[in-house]
Amino acid sequence: MKKQTFGKVLVVLGAGLSFLFSVGLWFNGQREEGLFVGIWVPSILSFGTLLFAGRGVAS
């Protein structure tokens, strides 16, 4: 597996785990904590987009 592909998988996996953790907190009655962790999802995906933007483009 290429480094770039592995990195993309890690970013998506991290966002997915964050989402599941957020949902778990929400339904266990810790709603404020669930909202806080839920904010991580777009942040992780944005960071991944920033890391991989422009890669693989022929110059």
Backbone hydrogen bonds in HBPLUS format (Angstrom, degrees):
<---DONOR---> <-ACCEPTOR-->    atom                        ^
c    i                          cat <-CA-CA->   ^        H-A-AA   ^      H-
h    n   atom  resd res      DA  || num        DHA   H-A  angle D-A-AA Bond
n    s   type  num  typ     dist DA aas  dist angle  dist       angle   num
A0006-PHE N   A0002-LYS O   2.95 MM   4  6.13 162.5  1.98 150.6 155.9     1
A0007-GLY N   A0003-LYS O   2.88 MM   4  6.07 153.5  1.95 148.1 155.4     2
A0008-LYS N   A0004-GLN O   3.00 MM   4  6.28 155.6  2.07 147.4 153.5     3
A0009-VAL N   A0005-THR O   2.96 MM   4  6.23 156.8  2.02 149.9 156.4     4
A0010-LEU N   A0006-PHE O   2.97 MM   4  6.23 154.8  2.04 145.9 152.8     5
A0011-VAL N   A0007-GLY O   3.00 MM   4  6.28 154.8  2.07 148.1 154.4     6
A0012-VAL N   A0008-LYS O   3.03 MM   4  6.29 168.8  2.05 153.3 155.6     7
A0013-LEU N   A0009-VAL O   2.84 MM   4  5.93 158.3  1.89 149.6 156.6     8
A0014-GLY N   A0010-LEU O   2.84 MM   4  5.94 157.9  1.89 145.7 151.8     9
A0015-ALA N   A0011-VAL O   3.00 MM   4  6.24 157.9  2.05 147.7 153.4    10
A0016-GLY N   A0012-VAL O   2.90 MM   4  6.09 155.9  1.96 145.8 152.9    11
A0017-LEU N   A0013-LEU O   2.88 MM   4  6.09 161.6  1.91 152.9 157.4    12
A0018-SER N   A0014-GLY O   2.98 MM   4  6.09 153.9  2.05 142.7 150.3    13
A0019-PHE N   A0015-ALA O   2.96 MM   4  6.19 152.8  2.04 144.5 151.6    14
A0020-LEU N   A0016-GLY O   2.98 MM   4  6.28 162.6  2.01 150.4 154.5    15
A0021-PHE N   A0017-LEU O   2.90 MM   4  6.05 158.5  1.95 148.6 154.7    16
A0022-SER N   A0018-SER O   2.91 MM   4  6.07 153.4  1.98 144.7 152.2    17
A0023-VAL N   A0019-PHE O   2.94 MM   4  6.25 159.4  1.99 152.7 157.7    18
A0024-GLY N   A0020-LEU O   2.95 MM   4  6.12 157.0  2.00 145.4 152.1    19
A0025-LEU N   A0021-PHE O   2.96 MM   4  6.21 157.7  2.01 148.2 153.6    20
A0026-TRP N   A0022-SER O   2.95 MM   4  6.16 161.3  1.99 148.9 154.4    21
A0027-PHE N   A0023-VAL O   3.03 MM   4  6.25 166.6  2.05 155.2 157.0    22
A0028-ASN N   A0024-GLY O   3.10 MM   4  6.16 121.8  2.46 136.5 150.4    23
A0028-ASN N   A0025-LEU O   3.20 MM   3  5.13 142.9  2.35  96.4 107.3    24
A0030-GLN N   A0025-LEU O   3.00 MM   5  5.21 143.0  2.14 164.4 155.7    25
A0029-GLY N   A0026-TRP O   3.28 MM   3  5.59 157.0  2.33 110.0 112.1    26
A0034-GLY N   A0030-GLN O   2.93 MM   4  6.14 151.2  2.01 147.8 157.1    27
A0035-LEU N   A0031-ARG O   2.93 MM   4  6.18 152.7  2.01 149.4 155.7    28
A0036-PHE N   A0032-GLU O   3.02 MM   4  6.26 157.9  2.07 145.5 151.6    29
A0037-VAL N   A0033-GLU O   2.94 MM   4  6.20 165.5  1.96 153.4 156.4    30
A0038-GLY N   A0034-GLY O   2.88 MM   4  5.94 145.3  2.00 138.1 148.7    31
A0039-ILE N   A0035-LEU O   3.12 MM   4  6.39 132.9  2.35 142.3 152.4    32
A0039-ILE N   A0036-PHE O   3.23 MM   3  5.39 138.3  2.42  98.1 108.8    33
A0040-TRP N   A0037-VAL O   2.98 MM   3  5.34 146.8  2.09 106.8 116.8    34
A0041-VAL N   A0038-GLY O   3.33 MM   3  5.76 145.8  2.45 106.8 113.9    35
A0044-ILE N   A0040-TRP O   2.77 MM   4  5.95 158.7  1.82 163.8 168.0    36
A0045-LEU N   A0041-VAL O   3.08 MM   4  6.32 167.4  2.09 155.8 159.2    37
A0046-SER N   A0042-PRO O   2.85 MM   4  5.90 151.9  1.93 140.7 148.6    38
A0047-PHE N   A0043-SER O   2.95 MM   4  6.11 156.5  2.00 145.2 151.5    39
A0048-GLY N   A0044-ILE O   2.97 MM   4  6.24 156.3  2.03 147.7 154.1    40
A0049-THR N   A0045-LEU O   2.96 MM   4  6.20 152.2  2.04 143.3 150.8    41
A0050-LEU N   A0046-SER O   2.92 MM   4  6.17 155.5  1.98 148.0 154.7    42
A0051-LEU N   A0047-PHE O   2.94 MM   4  6.21 154.1  2.00 148.0 154.9    43
A0052-PHE N   A0048-GLY O   3.06 MM   4  6.22 156.3  2.12 149.0 154.3    44
A0053-ALA N   A0049-THR O   2.96 MM   4  5.70 112.0  2.43 143.0 155.1    45
A0055-ARG N   A0052-PHE O   3.42 MM   3  5.61 167.3  2.44 118.7 120.8    46
